[in-house]
Amino acid sequence: MGIDRLCQLALLTRLPWEKGHDDQFWLRRIILNDRISIIADIYSRDIKDKLANLTLPRSTGFSSILTNNGTIRNKGIELQVDGEVFRSNDFSWKWSDFYKCNRNYVIKLPENDNDLNRQGGTRIWNPDTGREEWVGGLVKVREWVTTLL
């Protein structure tokens, strides 16, 4: 085990756990004499003090350090519909469908002088634009400010 890994393990014991906050709304509705059931779940979860490897300059002698930084938001909706299409004494035909949509957003990252406070990723040359561009990693979502008159 290298010195880099030993230092990581020593610092890991001092890091606080990530903190989560959930907002959730769900609804269940049964209609038509128990023949159709609808379940909807809408959720939003903020994870604060996320654990992440922060890249360090080579001059430190270490490649990265595990630290708490930033906030990530996970939002989504789940919808389930169950139905009994046909019912008789000898036979029944049931149908079920499930839909899920989930999005993750980086809400807050520490200032680091990169575009949108990017963490990780690589700069590559784009021959179409004639300049370097970032690829991969995490970036903070753009903040939109509106003024009401």
Secondary structure, DSSP 8 states (H G I E B T S, - for coil): --HHHHHHHHHHTT----EEEEEEEEEEEEETTTTEEEEEEEEEEEEES-EEEEE--GGGT-SEEEEE--EEEEEEEEEEEEEEEEE-SS-EEEEEEEEEEEEEEEEE----SSGGG-BS-EEEEETTTTEEEEESSB-----------
